[in-house]
């Protein structure tokens, strides 16, 4: 009887090569088939990074990829918020909340991304910052679109995008349309909550401001045991969304401050001071104000 570890034991193919066998059913010929790279259009995506520094600075690629990936996530955030608004209009609150849940996860990814950019030291960034010219995140039309659909509207911002007709048209449309919050309030009205006609038919192009008359409505939603769970959950999801947005803004501010200090932004803004003022903006003020009243 031979020892199981003797040299006479037949070897199992691949066990001592460090290689994993490729299964016979795995496709390897993509001359006439859709490939992973083809589906994702990776030839375009991976060749869309064009550093401007000369000679090329090692860290400029990080700066470009950070902002490109942020724009991709913002595209998905906007996609989900537009759908959430549509679903609320159709009184399909459950599916709308699914969209908001996805947005919240994306926001966490966006916020965590700042830690990658924060590895860029002041000296490193200073060595290629001039190549940005007047380019700035302030000019991100997708970021502005997200703010518009959440309620932070500003007609004056449209001027920044006049040289980009497609972005200008899209933002102009969002400026005049109801926000996600407007859609939620309309859904509450259809469910029998006392939302005034003045609020339901307000000028949607104006930034949302606190409406004291809504606080008792939300107080009832939070305090009444009979409240439909979907409405209660929607309130909390919107608060989560705003909290996440503020966390993103704060990380942005701190990353900018640690990288360029109090220098003026490349797009002409005051830089850190401008970003700090954004922390005072709010999308859903009644959902915060009501917390003072709950239990009183």
Secondary structure by P-SEA (a helix, b strand, c coil): ccccccccccccccccccccccccccccccccccccccccaaaaaaacccccccccccaaaaaaaaaaaaaaaaaaaaaaaaaaaaaaaacaaaaaaaaaaaaaaaaaaaaacccccccccaaaaaacccccccccccccaaaaaaaaaaccccccccccccccaaaaaaaaaaaacccaaaaaaaaaaaaccccccccccccccccccccccaaaaaaaaaccccccaaaaaaaaaaaaaaaaaaaaaaaaaaaaaaacccccccccccaaaaaaaaccccccaaaaaacccccc
